[in-house]
Amino acid sequence: MKERDVIIACDFSSKEETLKFLDQFTEEKPFVKIGMELFYSEGPEIVREIKRRGHRIFLDLKLHDIPNTVQKAMRNLVALEVDMINVHAAGTIEMMKAAQAAIDEAGSSTLLIAVTQLTSTSEERMKEELWIDHPIEETVVHYAQNTEAAGLAGVVCSPLEAGLVHAACKEEFITVTPGIRFAEDAKGDQVRVTTPAMARKIGSSYIVVGRSITAASDPVAAYRRCVQEFVHGKEER
């Protein structure tokens, strides 16, 4: 695997709260995720501000619409020069190709990835509410193969499915896995979760960590623990 990294989910509601959190990192410049809550509250300027501070950014907006609409939206978003951005794989191969085309037209190096199934989705809910009858692992792998066929860089999936995705897709295809908790932490609203150390063993390319870092008494120490366990393979004793 060429690269592993920890992405901090900055799921805050305001610029002030976000920058106050990031100010704690005086030695590192962590890779951060900006999601819907923060982006819809503060708009594109929050992305520009965090980029100015030297952070890499995963813009997690999960675009899902008709291909033409997604392509036009992506043309605007790619101008923000984020490092990673996503769409929903359920939007079809054609939609994913349209999003990638917007990035290619701009000559951008932004990595485009697609969400397979949210980590809050159980197989029971997928079958009963979404009417997807295939097992969740098969569904995730199929969506990953569609994503690869569309020319995207990788997928968002549960760490529990990362190994299956890597086995089914080309070597450089990346997996970005939320649902990461330390062993002693509560699962919260996510169902398919694991630890940073286990995500490394399974084969995740990137892990997205939220409350285990942002709600920690010492977020910097929690981040460093994630890096040690996931990137360097050193677990605390």
Secondary structure, 3 states (H helix, E strand, C coil): CCCCEEEEECCCCCHHHHHHHHCCCCCCCCEEEEEHHHHHHHCHHHHHHHHHCCCCEEEEEEECCCHHHHHHHHHHHHCCCCCEEEEEHHHCHHHHHHHHHHHHHCCCCCEEEEECCCCCCCHHHHHHCCCCCCCHHHHHHHHHHHHHHCCCCEEECCHHHHHHHHHHCCCCCEEEECCECCCCCCCCCCCCCECHHHHHHHCCCEEEECHHHHCCCCHHHHHHHHHHHHHCCCCCC
